[in-house]
Amino acid sequence: MSQKKIIKELMKKLDKLESDREKLIDKLAKALDKLEKKEAKKIPTKAPAKKSAVKKTPAKKVARKKTASKKAVTKKVTSAPNPTPAASN
C-alpha cells in the first residue's frame, strides 16, 4: 500500500476512536447527572440518621519480652592522695 492509503486508513480509525470517546464521555455525563439528581432527592426527604455509638475494642495487649537492662560499666578513678586533708586543719 502507498503511504497515502495508510494515512487515510489511520485517519479514519482515529476519527472513529475520537467519536467513540465523545460518546462515552456523553454517557458518563448523563449517568453522573442522574446520580446527582438521585442524591439531591434523597438528602432533603430523609432525616439525618443517628450514627450508632461504635464501641472501640482496645487492642490486644501482647506480652512484651523484658530486655535485660544493661548496667553501665563504672570505672573506679583512683585519685592522687590529697597531701593536705581538709578535716585536719
FENLINLIN-V139491 format. One record per helix or strand of 2 or more residues. SS is the DSSP state (hx for helix, st for strand). FROM is the first residue (numbers start at 0). TO is the last residue. If there is no record, write none. Layout:
ss->SS from->FROM to->TO
ss->SS from->FROM to->TO
This chain:
ss->hx from->2 to->44
